[in-house]
Every structure is written in C-alpha cells, then in structure tokens.
C-alpha cells in the first residue's frame, strides 16, 4: 500500500515537472496567435461560470471538447432519432453520427479559414445534447406539454450547465455555451433572420455546418427509405451542387470557404468581398447561387421528408409515448431518478419531468412506456 502511494506521488510529481518544464498549454496558446485576427483565442476566453484552475496541457476549449465527449448525454446520442424513428437498416443517421458529421465539416471550414478549430469542434460536438427521443416529434410534444415551451438548443445549454454530472454541469466556457445556444435555425432560410446571433465566427461555422450536414445525409436516408429518389431532387440543386452526396458537400464547403475568405485574415484588396462587404466584421457566408440551391434543397426536404415524417403510425406512437411518460410522472414524481429529485430541487416538478424525458433515448422511452402501461 505504501509503495503504491509512493509511486503515485512520484508520477504526480513527474507530471507536474513535465508540464511545467514544457509549458504545453502556453505553447498551444502561442500557436493560436498565428490564427486569423477574427478567430477566438483560448487565452482571451470570457471564461466559465465557476472559476477553475487552468489545465497544464489543454486549452480551455480543448478541455470543453473533452468534457462533452465524456458526458453521458453525448453517449446517449447514439440511440436518438435523427429523422426516421427506429429504422430497420444499420446505415441510417442517428443523432450521434449527425453530430460527428457536423464536427468534421465544421473543422474543415475552420481550419481552411484560419479559425480556432478546437472551439469549433467543442461547439459542434455539444450542439445537439438536448435533443429529445424521437427527433423533432419529441421536441414538438414537449413544447406543447411544457407551459414555458421547449427548444432543443436551449435544452442543450441546460444539459451542459445544469444536468450533467448529477446537477453540477460541465462548467463550459462562454464561447462554447454561446455556440450551443445559438446553433439552431428553425425553418427560415439558411442565412435568414437570426444568422448573426452567434457571438463567434467559430459558432457561425458550426451553425452552417449543421445545415450542410443534415440537408445532405437526410437526402441519403430518405432515398434509402424509398421516400424519394436522387432524380426527385430539384434540377437547380443537382446542377448547382452536384448529383451525389460527396459532390454536394464539396460544393457547399468550397463555396463557404471561398465566400468567407476575408474571415481568414489573409485576404487582399483584389479579392472579391462576401455578400455583406459593408460589415465591419467579416462573416461566414455563401454565394447567392449556391445559397439559393441550398435553400431550395432544404425546403424540398421539409416538404417531402420532414413534414411527412411527422405524420403516420410511428409518429403517432412516439407522441403517445411522450405524453404517457409526462402524465405518469406528473402523478408519480417520487419515481423520478434520484439525481433529478436531488440535484434539481430548485426546479419545478414539470421542469424535472421535461429534463428526464428529454434525456431519454428512443428505446429507453419505449421500454419505460411499456412498463408503465402494464
């Protein structure tokens, strides 16, 4: 026992000596000074809600990324619906694979534009942690049931602020929290009202990467489910963006990088401005023709895939399950898991129930509803 304690002390001492000697975090922060002048540097973060000692190895944004990846809410994304409820095939997108695709696209754009890739990745990985079981059907029902309304982006922030770690939260930086809260767009046009709500360019990158990801992988899923075919896509979309999944993503990403080049800090006076040349600060944007094609594709998916998916037998079953769970726990609050009863003592009973249901996976919600119904 004494030998183990001694060995641990030696290792801890060596770790402190190594990190102190090589100044690992400081070296990373120094490298960030070569990023765009418009990039968000970790050493200038607005900080956390609760002050913490700095990590000797990781920057604050790298630390946030790791906290999100190791959270329970992140693991549960693998069993949450993206669009199609309980599909039979193995290749349908889940909320987790969607999140990973967003992170990949966002990192590519951020790296090309000389922005902070670590911040971008942290926002992307955390943006959907508050999504409900059964996708937007679950969100729709909880919004109806809860008097104060329910929006998944606000719930994602609540997850990282108040629900993870038995109510302690992840204590993330302001920049990551801002990106998570402001990533959602609703059904408005891609660069429509509210586009500039995000406080960092990295947050804008994640917001647009989210759209790029889902308007492409949802075409693949809808084709796989025989709801549409590739030939059903509007002609302008195929002509402008391409005929395949990879062509469309490549067209969108290259256009975003090219039209947002002033963000990189490397632009010169001979290069064409973006869509908003009068802005005092460069923004993430797209060319008019590619933006139009992307908006048309997005609206096509709402008309042919998203809105129809809200109807049908599976959708109604999902609605019944969510309503059953809500009404049951309103009558039996004492059956909520202990961490909700204890750590959320300041919240209302309805708030606790909403938090519990929103965190469920599809399969867990179905199993629990079946047990309640017995």
Backbone torsions as a table, in degrees:
resi	resn	phi	psi	omega
1	UNK	NA	-47.1	179.2
2	UNK	-62.4	-38.2	178.3
3	UNK	-63.0	-39.7	179.2
4	UNK	-63.6	-44.5	179.4
5	UNK	-62.7	-43.8	179.4
6	UNK	-61.3	-44.3	-179.8
7	UNK	-62.7	-41.6	179.3
8	UNK	-62.4	-43.2	179.2
9	UNK	-61.8	-41.0	179.1
10	UNK	-63.1	-44.9	-179.2
11	UNK	-63.9	-42.9	179.2
12	UNK	-62.5	-41.5	179.6
13	UNK	-63.9	-44.0	179.7
14	UNK	-62.8	-40.3	-179.5
15	UNK	-61.5	-47.3	179.6
16	UNK	-62.3	-40.4	-179.7
17	UNK	-65.2	-41.9	-178.2
18	UNK	-64.9	-49.0	-177.6
19	UNK	-66.2	-36.5	178.5
20	UNK	-68.2	-41.1	-176.4
21	UNK	-67.1	-42.3	-173.6
22	UNK	-96.2	-9.2	176.8
23	UNK	50.2	54.3	-170.2
24	UNK	-61.9	-52.4	-178.8
25	UNK	-61.7	-42.1	-178.8
26	UNK	-62.4	-36.3	178.5
27	UNK	-66.0	-39.7	177.6
28	UNK	-64.8	-42.7	178.9
29	UNK	-63.7	-35.0	176.3
30	UNK	-65.2	-40.3	178.6
31	UNK	-63.1	-32.1	-180.0
32	UNK	-64.1	-19.0	178.9
33	UNK	-67.3	-17.0	176.7
34	UNK	-84.7	-4.1	177.2
35	UNK	-71.1	172.8	177.8
36	UNK	-55.2	146.4	174.9
37	UNK	-62.8	-16.0	178.2
38	UNK	-93.5	-5.9	179.5
39	UNK	-72.3	159.2	177.6
40	UNK	-94.2	114.5	-179.0
41	UNK	-87.6	136.1	-174.9
42	UNK	-63.3	-34.0	-177.9
43	UNK	-69.2	-16.4	178.9
44	UNK	-106.7	19.1	178.0
45	UNK	-57.1	149.5	176.3
46	UNK	-72.1	-7.9	173.2
47	UNK	94.3	-173.2	-176.3
48	UNK	-107.6	163.6	177.4
49	UNK	-64.8	-36.8	176.0
50	UNK	-117.7	126.1	-175.9
51	UNK	-65.9	140.6	-180.0
52	UNK	-134.2	156.7	172.9
53	UNK	-69.9	138.4	-178.5
54	UNK	-66.0	147.3	175.8
55	UNK	-75.7	137.2	-179.5
56	UNK	-72.0	-16.3	-175.5
57	UNK	-112.3	-46.1	-172.2
58	UNK	-99.8	147.9	170.8
59	UNK	-72.6	169.6	-178.2
60	UNK	-62.8	-35.1	-179.3
61	UNK	-74.9	-35.5	174.7
62	UNK	-64.1	-38.9	178.8
63	UNK	-65.0	-41.1	177.2
64	UNK	-61.6	-45.2	178.8
65	UNK	-55.9	-45.8	-177.5
66	UNK	-66.7	-38.5	178.7
67	UNK	-63.0	-39.5	178.8
68	UNK	-65.9	-46.2	-178.3
69	UNK	-61.2	-35.6	-177.5
70	UNK	-89.7	4.9	-179.4
71	UNK	-79.5	155.3	177.5
72	UNK	-66.6	-38.5	-178.5
73	UNK	-61.0	-36.4	179.0
74	UNK	-66.5	-41.8	179.6
75	UNK	-63.0	-35.6	-176.8
76	UNK	-70.0	-16.7	-179.0
77	UNK	-61.0	-24.3	-177.0
78	UNK	-67.4	-19.3	-179.3
79	UNK	-116.8	27.9	176.1
80	UNK	-114.6	141.3	-177.2
81	UNK	-66.9	141.2	169.0
82	UNK	-91.1	-65.4	176.7
83	UNK	-126.3	-50.6	-174.0
84	UNK	-92.8	130.2	-176.8
85	UNK	-82.2	125.9	176.3
86	UNK	44.9	55.4	178.7
87	UNK	-67.3	153.1	-176.8
88	UNK	-79.6	-29.2	-176.7
89	UNK	-77.7	157.8	-179.5
90	UNK	-85.8	-9.0	-170.9
91	UNK	-106.2	8.3	176.9
92	UNK	-73.6	148.5	-179.7
93	UNK	-71.4	135.9	171.4
94	UNK	-108.1	174.3	178.3
95	UNK	-62.3	-30.0	178.9
96	UNK	-72.2	-48.2	-178.9
97	UNK	-66.4	-33.3	173.6
98	UNK	-60.0	-46.3	-179.3
99	UNK	-59.8	-41.8	180.0
100	UNK	-67.3	-37.1	177.3
101	UNK	-66.4	-41.1	177.1
102	UNK	-60.5	-44.7	-179.5
103	UNK	-61.1	-41.0	-179.0
104	UNK	-66.2	-46.3	-179.8
105	UNK	-65.0	-43.4	-178.5
106	UNK	-64.4	-40.5	179.0
107	UNK	-65.4	-39.4	178.5
108	UNK	-60.6	-46.3	-179.4
109	UNK	-66.5	-45.6	-178.3
110	UNK	-61.7	-42.9	-179.6
111	UNK	-64.1	-43.3	-179.1
112	UNK	-64.5	-33.4	-176.4
113	UNK	-94.9	9.6	174.1
114	UNK	65.5	33.1	178.1
115	UNK	-99.1	178.8	-177.1
116	UNK	-80.3	104.0	-176.0
117	UNK	-67.1	-34.1	-179.5
118	UNK	-66.0	-44.2	177.5
119	UNK	-63.1	-44.6	179.6
120	UNK	-57.3	-46.2	-178.6
121	UNK	-65.2	-41.9	-179.1
122	UNK	-61.4	-45.1	178.8
123	UNK	-62.1	-46.1	-177.7
124	UNK	-61.1	-43.0	-177.8
125	UNK	-70.0	-25.2	-178.0
126	UNK	-100.2	-4.1	-168.2
127	UNK	-66.6	-27.1	-175.7
128	UNK	-112.9	19.3	-177.3
129	UNK	-62.9	-22.9	-177.8
130	UNK	-94.0	7.2	-179.9
131	UNK	-67.1	145.6	-176.3
132	UNK	-83.2	169.0	166.7
133	UNK	-66.4	155.1	177.5
134	UNK	65.6	27.6	172.9
135	UNK	59.8	-139.0	-175.4
136	UNK	-73.3	-14.7	174.0
137	UNK	-66.9	-44.7	177.4
138	UNK	-62.5	-40.7	178.7
139	UNK	-63.6	-41.7	179.8
140	UNK	-61.1	-45.1	-177.6
141	UNK	-68.8	-44.3	178.7
142	UNK	-63.4	-33.9	177.3
143	UNK	-65.6	-34.8	177.5
144	UNK	-72.3	-39.4	-172.8
145	UNK	-79.1	-35.8	-173.5
146	UNK	-89.2	121.7	-174.9
147	UNK	-55.2	-34.1	-178.0
148	UNK	-86.1	0.1	179.4
149	UNK	83.1	160.8	-178.7
150	UNK	-138.1	129.0	174.8
151	UNK	-135.2	132.1	-169.8
152	UNK	-65.0	-30.6	179.3
153	UNK	-68.1	-38.9	176.3
154	UNK	-67.1	-36.5	178.2
155	UNK	-69.1	-34.1	176.7
156	UNK	-60.8	-41.9	177.4
157	UNK	-65.9	-39.5	178.8
158	UNK	-63.6	-36.3	178.4
159	UNK	-60.0	-49.3	-176.0
160	UNK	-77.1	-23.8	-178.8
161	UNK	-87.2	-39.0	-166.7
162	UNK	-129.9	-22.0	-170.5
163	UNK	-100.1	-37.4	-178.5
164	UNK	-67.0	158.4	178.7
165	UNK	55.4	47.9	176.5
166	UNK	54.0	41.1	174.4
167	UNK	95.6	-5.5	178.9
168	UNK	-81.0	-24.4	-176.6
169	UNK	77.0	172.6	-178.0
170	UNK	-93.6	-9.4	178.1
171	UNK	52.3	57.5	-178.0
172	UNK	-81.8	167.3	178.9
173	UNK	-71.9	160.6	180.0
174	UNK	-59.0	-40.3	-174.9
175	UNK	-64.8	-41.5	178.4
176	UNK	-69.2	-42.9	179.7
177	UNK	-62.2	-41.4	178.3
178	UNK	-63.0	-43.4	179.4
179	UNK	-64.3	-39.2	177.9
180	UNK	-64.4	-46.5	-176.5
181	UNK	-64.7	-37.3	-170.9
182	UNK	-104.4	20.5	-177.1
183	UNK	-80.6	-22.2	-169.6
184	UNK	-82.5	150.7	-176.9
185	UNK	-123.5	-20.5	-172.7
186	UNK	71.5	-149.9	-175.0
187	UNK	-101.5	10.7	178.3
188	UNK	-74.4	169.4	179.5
189	UNK	-60.0	156.9	-171.0
190	UNK	-56.8	-44.5	178.8
191	UNK	-106.7	31.4	-176.9
192	UNK	-80.4	-159.1	-176.4
193	UNK	-53.8	135.4	178.2
194	UNK	89.2	1.0	-177.1
195	UNK	-60.3	-38.3	-175.7
196	UNK	-87.6	13.3	-177.8
197	UNK	-67.5	-25.0	-176.9
198	UNK	-70.8	140.1	-174.4
199	UNK	-82.9	-10.0	-179.0
200	UNK	-134.1	155.8	175.2
201	UNK	-65.9	-33.6	177.0
202	UNK	-61.9	-36.9	175.8
203	UNK	-66.4	-37.4	175.3
204	UNK	-63.6	-39.2	178.2
205	UNK	-59.8	-45.4	179.9
206	UNK	-64.7	-38.5	-179.7
207	UNK	-62.0	-43.9	-179.4
208	UNK	-77.2	-31.8	177.2
209	UNK	-65.9	-34.3	176.4
210	UNK	-58.0	-46.5	179.6
211	UNK	-67.0	-45.1	178.9
212	UNK	-56.5	-42.0	-178.3
213	UNK	-64.9	-52.4	-170.6
214	UNK	-76.1	-31.1	179.5
215	UNK	-71.3	-13.9	176.8
216	UNK	-97.6	-50.1	-178.5
217	UNK	-70.7	-24.4	178.3
218	UNK	-74.1	-26.9	171.4
219	UNK	-63.2	-44.5	179.7
220	UNK	-62.5	-44.5	-179.4
221	UNK	-66.0	-42.0	179.9
222	UNK	-65.9	-35.0	175.4
223	UNK	-67.7	-42.8	178.4
224	UNK	-61.3	-33.3	-179.1
225	UNK	-87.4	4.5	179.3
226	UNK	61.4	29.3	175.5
227	UNK	-85.2	-38.3	175.3
228	UNK	-136.1	171.1	170.3
229	UNK	-122.7	163.6	179.4
230	UNK	-58.9	-31.4	-179.3
231	UNK	-72.6	-14.2	178.5
232	UNK	-77.8	-16.5	-179.0
233	UNK	-61.7	141.3	179.7
234	UNK	-53.5	142.5	-175.9
235	UNK	-58.4	-40.0	-179.4
236	UNK	-62.6	-35.8	178.3
237	UNK	-64.4	-47.8	-179.2
238	UNK	-65.7	-38.8	-179.0
239	UNK	-68.9	-39.8	-174.4
240	UNK	-86.0	-42.5	-173.1
241	UNK	-99.8	-25.7	-179.7
242	UNK	121.8	172.9	-173.5
243	UNK	-102.1	-8.9	-178.1
244	UNK	-126.7	166.0	179.3
245	UNK	-56.1	-49.8	-176.8
246	UNK	-67.2	-38.0	178.5
247	UNK	-63.3	-42.5	-178.3
248	UNK	-65.6	-45.5	178.8
249	UNK	-62.9	-43.4	-179.5
250	UNK	-62.2	-41.7	179.6
251	UNK	-62.1	-45.0	-177.8
252	UNK	-67.4	-47.1	-176.9
253	UNK	-65.1	-44.4	179.7
254	UNK	-63.2	-38.7	179.4
255	UNK	-66.8	-43.7	178.8
256	UNK	-60.2	-45.2	-179.8
257	UNK	-63.9	-46.6	-178.3
258	UNK	-63.4	-44.0	-177.0
259	UNK	-78.4	-16.5	-179.9
260	UNK	-104.9	15.6	-170.4
261	UNK	-59.6	-29.3	179.3
262	UNK	-62.2	-21.9	176.8
263	UNK	-62.6	-30.4	-174.8
264	UNK	-67.8	-19.3	-175.3
265	UNK	79.0	3.9	-177.9
266	UNK	-107.2	1.8	-176.1
267	UNK	-69.9	152.8	174.1
268	UNK	-120.8	171.6	-170.1
269	UNK	-65.8	-18.6	-177.3
270	UNK	-85.9	-10.6	-178.3
271	UNK	-81.6	145.0	-177.6
272	UNK	-67.2	143.2	177.2
273	UNK	-73.1	169.7	176.2
274	UNK	-77.7	-159.7	-177.3
275	UNK	-75.6	-15.5	-176.3
276	UNK	-129.3	69.0	-173.5
277	UNK	-65.7	-19.3	-178.2
278	UNK	-83.5	-8.5	-178.5
279	UNK	-65.7	142.1	179.8
280	UNK	-74.9	-22.4	179.6
281	UNK	-126.0	129.5	179.4
282	UNK	-58.3	154.5	-178.4
283	UNK	-133.4	162.2	173.9
284	UNK	-78.7	126.3	-173.5
285	UNK	-149.0	-176.5	-179.1
286	UNK	-140.2	162.8	176.0
287	UNK	-74.4	153.2	-178.0
288	UNK	-56.6	-41.6	-175.9
289	UNK	-71.4	-40.0	178.7
290	UNK	-72.5	-38.9	176.3
291	UNK	-60.0	-43.0	179.3
292	UNK	-62.2	-43.7	179.3
293	UNK	-64.0	-41.6	179.7
294	UNK	-65.6	-40.5	177.8
295	UNK	-65.0	-38.6	177.9
296	UNK	-64.8	-43.1	178.5
297	UNK	-63.0	-42.2	179.7
298	UNK	-62.0	-45.7	179.5
299	UNK	-66.6	-36.3	175.7
300	UNK	-57.9	-42.9	179.9
301	UNK	-67.0	-38.9	176.3
302	UNK	-61.1	-43.7	-176.6
303	UNK	-71.8	-40.6	-171.2
304	UNK	-99.9	-21.1	-173.2
305	UNK	-124.4	-58.7	-172.0
306	UNK	-66.1	-53.7	-178.3
307	UNK	-64.3	-44.6	175.7
308	UNK	-61.3	-30.1	-179.5
309	UNK	-69.7	-15.3	177.8
310	UNK	-80.6	-6.5	177.1
311	UNK	-110.8	177.4	177.5
312	UNK	96.8	172.0	-173.3
313	UNK	-64.9	-45.2	-179.1
314	UNK	-63.5	-40.2	179.7
315	UNK	-64.6	-43.1	179.8
316	UNK	-67.0	-36.2	176.4
317	UNK	-62.1	-43.3	178.9
318	UNK	-61.6	-42.2	178.4
319	UNK	-62.1	-42.7	179.8
320	UNK	-62.5	-40.0	-179.5
321	UNK	-62.9	-47.7	-178.5
322	UNK	-63.7	-42.6	179.7
323	UNK	-66.0	-39.3	178.6
324	UNK	-62.2	-46.4	-179.7
325	UNK	-61.7	-42.9	-178.8
326	UNK	-63.6	-48.6	-178.2
327	UNK	-66.6	-35.1	180.0
328	UNK	-65.0	-47.6	-176.7
329	UNK	-75.1	-19.0	170.7
330	UNK	-63.8	-34.3	179.6
331	UNK	-87.6	-22.5	-174.7
332	UNK	-130.6	60.7	-178.6
333	UNK	-59.6	-29.5	-177.7
334	UNK	-66.3	-14.0	179.9
335	UNK	-91.7	0.3	173.3
336	UNK	-64.9	148.6	177.8
337	UNK	-55.7	148.0	-176.3
338	UNK	-55.1	-36.6	-176.4
339	UNK	-64.6	-27.4	176.8
340	UNK	-76.8	-42.8	-179.3
341	UNK	-65.4	-36.0	-174.4
342	UNK	-88.2	-54.8	-171.5
343	UNK	-75.7	-19.7	-178.7
344	UNK	-112.2	34.6	-176.2
345	UNK	-58.5	-26.9	-178.4
346	UNK	-79.7	-14.9	-178.3
347	UNK	-84.4	159.1	177.5
348	UNK	-72.8	164.8	178.3
349	UNK	-60.2	-42.9	-179.5
350	UNK	-64.3	-38.0	179.1
351	UNK	-62.7	-42.1	179.6
352	UNK	-63.0	-42.0	-178.5
353	UNK	-66.3	-43.3	178.0
354	UNK	-60.3	-44.5	179.7
355	UNK	-60.8	-42.1	-178.3
356	UNK	-65.3	-48.6	-177.7
357	UNK	-66.5	-42.6	-178.5
358	UNK	-60.7	-30.4	-178.9
359	UNK	-81.9	-7.8	-177.0
360	UNK	-73.2	149.5	167.9
361	UNK	-82.0	166.2	179.3
362	UNK	-57.6	-49.4	-174.9
363	UNK	-67.2	-37.9	178.9
364	UNK	-65.5	-41.9	178.7
365	UNK	-62.0	-41.8	178.4
366	UNK	-64.8	-43.4	179.5
367	UNK	-64.2	-44.3	-178.4
368	UNK	-65.1	-41.0	178.0
369	UNK	-62.8	-38.1	178.3
370	UNK	-65.7	-41.6	177.5
371	UNK	-62.9	-41.5	-179.3
372	UNK	-64.7	-34.0	-175.6
373	UNK	-78.0	-15.5	-178.1
374	UNK	-67.3	NA	NA
